[in-house]
């Protein structure tokens, strides 16, 4: 069988993206939420067989999600697969809530939270990577889910589900979303700093994948809007856009770079392959173009 260079390139690209995706799932949440107290999914109680069967019988009432629940319940019952579910009282009402997070037929995992037997927060594609604890009372929680890094995707998402009081009950709706580019250089060995707010000093300030200035034309590649790609630019920001600084790095020339998130409301003059205009963006910015807000 003849194997073309194009086919080999596609396979190598797919494998490279898969490696970056695995790293991104760990590194980006670690950067954004390293200051928070947290508990691990694995440390939560696993359901015993009696309780599990009781829950499965209750799930059958959700007929609108019949297909997903058929798969979920079979996975919850099948030996080692039962490790994908946890019971814990996340709503503080004295009744254990249920978390399910596992594959249901696709590349990505499915995250489901049942707050009571008659209430479900919904189905969200992605993997639980962190459960943050509210430091004020130690009772409310925040779920951090990484998604969209499948099917050779270059854009990943971090979805935040935070506790809210509604009708005298704690619920967990999606409260915030971040987008990041799979090829981003994450500040693993860079110096972390206390989180600081900033605003952009001038128009066309570049958010980049790495802490270096690269504006070379990446022809013949184009973005979703058929605009040409240049270097490591993710987005160009308008003046006065706001965001948060998480880490810093000095390059060989002594220039200071900051790893940041850009607020969802910040105006973008250019945005490379974004899936969601309401999401915060992650990347590097030359510190000379930002002003710290004390």
Residue, then its C-alpha position, 0 to 999 in steps of 0.5 A: x500500500x502506498x502511503x503518501x507524505x500528506x497522509x503521514x503529516x495528518x497522522x503526525x499532526x493528530x498525534x501531536x494534538x493529542x499530546x498537547x490535549x493531555x497536557x492542556x487538561x492538567x496545566x491550564x486548570x493548575x495555572x488558573x486555580x492554583x490558589x484555591x482549596x480543592x478536593x479530588x474526584x477520586x477521594x469522594x465516596x463510591x456508591x455501594x451496589x444497593x445504593x447504585x441500583x436504587x439510583x439507576x431505577x430513578x434515572x429511568x424517569x428521565x425519558x428525554x435522555x433515554x439514550x444517554x442514560x442507557x449507556x450511563x446506567x450500564x457503565x455505572x453497573x459494570x464493575x470497574x466502570x462504577x468508579x466513574x460515579x461518586x455520591x456526595x452532598x454538594x447542595x448541603x441538604x443532607x441528601x447525597x448528590x450524584x456525579x457521573x463522569x465517563x465516556x458514553x460512546x464518543x471521544x470526550x467524557x460526559x459530566x452529569x450532576x444529579x442534585x436530587x432524584x428529580x433534578x438534573x443540572x444537565x449534560x455537559x461534555x468534558x472531564x472533571x479536572x478540579x473540584x474547588x471548595x468555597x473558602x468562606x464556608x467550606x460547603x459550596x463547591x465549583x466544578x472545573x470541566x475541560x472539554x472540546x479537546x477531541x476529534x483533532x480540535x485545536x481549541x479547548x474549553x474550560x467550563x466553570x460550574x459554580x454554586x448558586x442559590x435558587x428557590x432556596x436550593x443550591x444549584x450548579x449552573x455554568x457560570x464562566x468559560x475559558x478558551x485556549x489554543x492547543x499549541x499554547x506554551x503553558x507556564x509550567x516552569x515559569x514564575x507564578x505570581x499573585x493574580x493581578x488585574x490589568x488593562x490594555x494600553x493600545x489597540x492591536x495588542x497581541x495575545x500569543x501562543x508563546x512568550x515571543x514575538x512572531x508575526x511571520x505569515x503562515x501561508x497558505x493556512x487560513x482561519x475559519x473566516x478565511x483570514x491569513x494567519x500570522x506567527x503565534x497570534x491568537x487575538x488582537x485586543x482593543x485598548x482598555x480591554x481587561x484581564x488577569x495576570x497569572x505568571x511571568x517569563x523573561x525571554x533571552x533579551x530580558x523582555x517581560x511576558x505575562x501569561x493572562x486571561x482576557x475578560x469575555x467582555x474585552x473587545x477583540x479586533x481579531x480572533x483566531x478560530x474562536x468557538x465562543x465570543x463570550x469565553x475568556x481567552x488564555x495566552x501570552x502578552x508582552x508586558x510593555x503593552x499592559x498596565x497593572x491595575x492596583 
